[in-house]
Amino acid sequence: MPMAFALSSEEIETYRENGYLLKERLFTRDEVTNFRLSCDSVESRVKEAIKTERAREYHLDQNVFLDVDGYTVQLEHKKNLDRLRVVEPVDNLDQRFDRLVDDVRLAAPARQLVGASNIALWTAKLNFKSHGVGSGFGWHQDSPYWMHDSAHVDLLPNVMVNFDDSMVENGCLRVIRGSHKRGILPGTVDGSQLGGFYTNPSLIDKGEEVAVEAIAGSALFFDPHLIHGSGPNSSANPRRAIIMTYQPAGFEMLKRACVRNISV
């Protein structure tokens, strides 16, 4: 493992204690500019694909989803259906994103957090968080989404690479510090289709809420059990980011029946 990109013992302790670790300025300004171009390219490609007969539309809690060409698209809510909310998986829709999966600046820390010398990709999703209309996301853990598809849900660390400055005003990620230590928590019971995936409000310690503001090019590593969410983006600035999740090598990806081992 290249030692220049390995996490220090202090950083690992911070991650274990808080459930997250922010690495600022991990990517250069030029790299961020190119990532934004990739976001634009994916957006154009996906918008064309969902107009075709290949796209299968379905609704969950009145929100619109589409499956097309091996990935899932979430549209923004209500009157903003012309905007993309999430595309997953996205690594094979753009060469830069595919290379980013293997980037040693992410893969080296991920190996430490997984606790394995060889790792693979579990999933990679692109969040658009469009300016002025990007909807928020309620408090949740990732592990309840994945527990039925993975036998090693504890070994699925996330890393979010910010392509724009991520601030409270444009809906930065918020976390409940230390909540990962409690494992998978019960969801809400409100009769909705997706309610069970949102953490029961009675179990959320708002006194530990942290708004994780970060500049473009920063990377946030966080635990699959960490309670997190985000506010809406009512600002004039987008908040685009990719979230990649790693796992031990040799296991298939979520949503795609293939193994995507990390090459470096």
C-alpha positions in Angstrom: 0.0 0.0 0.0 1.4 3.4 -0.9 2.1 4.9 2.5 1.5 8.5 1.3 -2.2 7.7 1.0 -2.6 5.4 3.9 -4.6 6.6 6.9 -2.6 7.4 10.0 -3.4 5.6 13.2 -5.0 8.8 14.5 -7.2 9.1 11.4 -8.3 5.5 11.8 -9.1 6.1 15.4 -11.2 9.2 14.4 -13.1 7.1 11.9 -13.7 4.3 14.4 -14.8 6.8 17.1 -17.0 9.2 15.1 -18.0 7.0 12.2 -16.6 9.3 9.6 -13.4 11.0 8.4 -13.0 14.0 6.1 -9.9 14.3 3.9 -9.8 17.8 2.5 -8.3 18.7 -0.9 -7.7 15.1 -1.9 -8.3 16.0 -5.6 -7.0 19.0 -7.5 -9.0 21.8 -9.0 -8.4 20.5 -12.6 -9.5 17.0 -11.5 -12.7 18.5 -10.0 -13.4 20.4 -13.2 -13.1 17.1 -15.2 -15.4 15.3 -12.7 -18.0 18.0 -13.3 -17.7 17.4 -17.0 -18.3 13.7 -16.4 -21.4 14.6 -14.4 -22.8 16.6 -17.3 -22.0 13.7 -19.7 -23.7 11.2 -17.5 -26.7 13.5 -17.1 -27.1 13.8 -20.9 -26.7 10.1 -21.5 -29.2 9.1 -18.8 -31.8 11.6 -19.9 -31.7 10.2 -23.4 -31.9 6.6 -22.1 -34.9 7.1 -19.9 -36.9 8.4 -22.9 -36.5 5.0 -24.6 -38.6 1.9 -24.4 -35.8 0.2 -22.5 -36.7 2.3 -19.4 -39.0 0.7 -16.8 -40.7 3.3 -14.7 -42.1 2.6 -11.2 -43.2 4.7 -8.2 -42.3 4.4 -4.5 -44.1 6.8 -2.1 -45.1 8.8 -5.1 -41.5 9.3 -6.2 -40.4 8.3 -9.7 -37.7 5.7 -10.3 -36.6 4.1 -13.6 -34.5 1.1 -14.3 -32.6 1.2 -17.6 -29.5 -0.4 -19.1 -28.5 -2.0 -15.7 -28.7 1.1 -13.5 -31.4 2.8 -11.5 -32.4 6.5 -11.8 -34.2 8.5 -9.2 -35.9 11.7 -10.5 -36.4 14.8 -8.4 -39.7 15.1 -6.6 -43.0 16.5 -7.6 -42.8 19.3 -10.3 -39.1 18.8 -10.8 -39.2 15.5 -12.7 -37.0 17.0 -15.4 -34.0 16.8 -13.0 -32.0 13.8 -12.0 -31.6 13.0 -8.3 -29.5 9.9 -8.2 -28.0 7.4 -10.7 -26.7 4.1 -9.4 -24.4 2.4 -10.3 -22.5 5.0 -12.3 -19.0 3.7 -12.5 -19.4 2.1 -15.9 -21.2 5.2 -17.4 -18.1 7.3 -17.6 -14.4 6.5 -17.9 -13.3 9.1 -15.3 -15.6 7.6 -12.8 -14.4 4.1 -13.7 -10.8 5.2 -13.1 -11.8 6.9 -9.8 -12.9 3.6 -8.4 -9.3 2.4 -8.5 -7.7 5.7 -7.5 -5.1 4.9 -4.8 -6.1 8.0 -2.8 -9.5 6.2 -2.1 -8.5 2.6 -2.5 -5.6 2.7 0.0 -7.8 4.0 2.9 -10.6 1.7 1.8 -8.4 -1.3 2.2 -7.6 -0.3 5.7 -11.2 0.3 6.6 -12.4 -3.0 5.1 -9.4 -4.8 6.7 -8.4 -6.6 3.6 -5.5 -6.3 1.2 -7.7 -7.0 -1.8 -11.0 -5.2 -2.2 -13.8 -4.7 -4.7 -16.6 -2.2 -5.5 -20.0 -2.7 -3.9 -21.7 0.2 -5.5 -21.1 3.7 -6.9 -23.9 6.3 -7.1 -23.9 9.9 -8.4 -25.9 12.4 -6.4 -26.9 15.6 -8.4 -28.4 17.8 -5.7 -29.4 20.3 -8.4 -29.3 24.0 -7.5 -32.6 25.4 -6.3 -34.5 22.1 -6.5 -32.3 19.4 -5.0 -34.4 17.5 -2.4 -33.2 16.6 1.0 -32.8 13.0 2.3 -34.1 11.9 5.7 -32.0 10.3 8.4 -31.0 6.8 7.5 -28.3 4.2 7.6 -27.0 2.5 4.5 -26.8 -1.0 6.1 -30.6 -1.6 6.2 -30.7 -1.1 2.4 -27.9 -3.6 1.9 -28.4 -6.3 4.6 -30.5 -8.5 2.4 -28.0 -8.5 -0.4 -24.7 -8.7 1.5 -23.5 -11.1 4.2 -20.7 -8.7 5.2 -22.6 -5.5 5.6 -20.2 -4.4 8.4 -17.4 -4.3 5.8 -18.9 -1.8 3.3 -17.2 1.6 4.0 -18.4 4.6 1.9 -16.4 7.4 0.4 -18.1 10.5 -0.9 -16.0 12.7 -3.3 -17.4 16.2 -3.5 -17.4 17.8 -6.9 -18.7 21.1 -5.6 -18.3 23.0 -2.4 -20.7 21.3 0.0 -22.2 23.7 2.5 -25.3 24.0 4.7 -26.9 26.3 2.1 -26.7 23.7 -0.7 -27.6 20.7 1.4 -24.3 19.3 2.7 -24.3 15.8 4.3 -25.2 15.7 7.9 -24.3 12.9 10.3 -25.1 11.7 13.8 -21.6 11.3 15.2 -21.0 8.0 16.8 -24.3 6.4 15.8 -22.5 3.7 13.9 -21.6 2.0 17.1 -25.2 0.8 17.6 -25.3 -1.3 14.5 -28.4 -1.6 12.4 -31.3 0.3 14.0 -35.1 -0.1 13.5 -36.7 2.0 10.9 -39.9 4.1 11.0 -43.3 2.5 11.0 -45.5 5.0 9.1 -47.2 2.8 6.5 -45.1 4.2 3.6 -43.2 1.9 1.2 -39.8 3.2 2.1 -40.4 4.2 5.7 -38.6 1.2 7.1 -35.3 2.3 5.6 -35.4 5.6 7.5 -34.1 5.5 11.0 -36.7 5.6 13.8 -36.7 9.2 15.0 -36.8 8.2 18.6 -33.3 6.6 18.2 -31.6 9.7 16.8 -29.5 11.8 19.2 -29.7 15.2 17.6 -27.2 16.5 20.1 -24.6 14.6 18.0 -25.6 16.1 14.7 -22.8 17.5 12.6 -23.1 19.3 9.3 -20.1 18.1 7.3 -19.1 21.1 5.2 -16.4 20.4 2.7 -14.8 22.1 -0.3 -14.8 20.6 -3.8 -12.2 17.9 -4.1 -12.6 16.7 -0.6 -13.5 13.1 0.3 -15.6 11.9 3.2 -15.2 8.3 4.4 -18.1 7.0 6.5 -19.3 3.8 8.1 -22.3 1.9 6.6 -24.1 2.1 10.0 -23.6 5.8 10.4 -26.9 7.7 10.5 -26.8 10.4 7.9 -29.0 12.6 5.8 -29.1 16.0 4.1 -31.2 19.1 3.7 -32.6 20.5 0.4 -30.6 22.6 -1.9 -32.3 25.9 -2.2 -29.2 27.8 -3.2 -27.9 28.8 -6.6 -25.1 26.3 -6.4 -25.2 22.6 -7.2 -23.9 20.0 -4.8 -22.8 17.1 -7.0 -20.9 14.1 -5.5 -20.1 10.5 -6.1 -20.4 8.0 -3.3 -18.5 4.7 -3.7 -18.7 1.8 -1.4 -16.0 -0.9 -1.1 -16.1 -4.5 0.0 -13.8 -7.5 0.3 -12.6 -8.7 -3.1 -14.4 -11.4 -5.1 -18.0 -10.5 -4.2 -20.5 -9.2 -6.8 -21.7 -5.6 -6.9 -25.1 -4.5 -5.8 -27.5 -4.3 -8.7 -25.0 -5.7 -11.2 -24.1 -9.4 -11.3 -20.4 -8.9 -11.8 -17.3 -8.6 -9.7 -15.4 -5.3 -9.9 -12.1 -5.9 -8.1 -9.9 -2.9 -7.4 -6.9 -3.0 -9.7 -4.3 -1.1 -7.7 
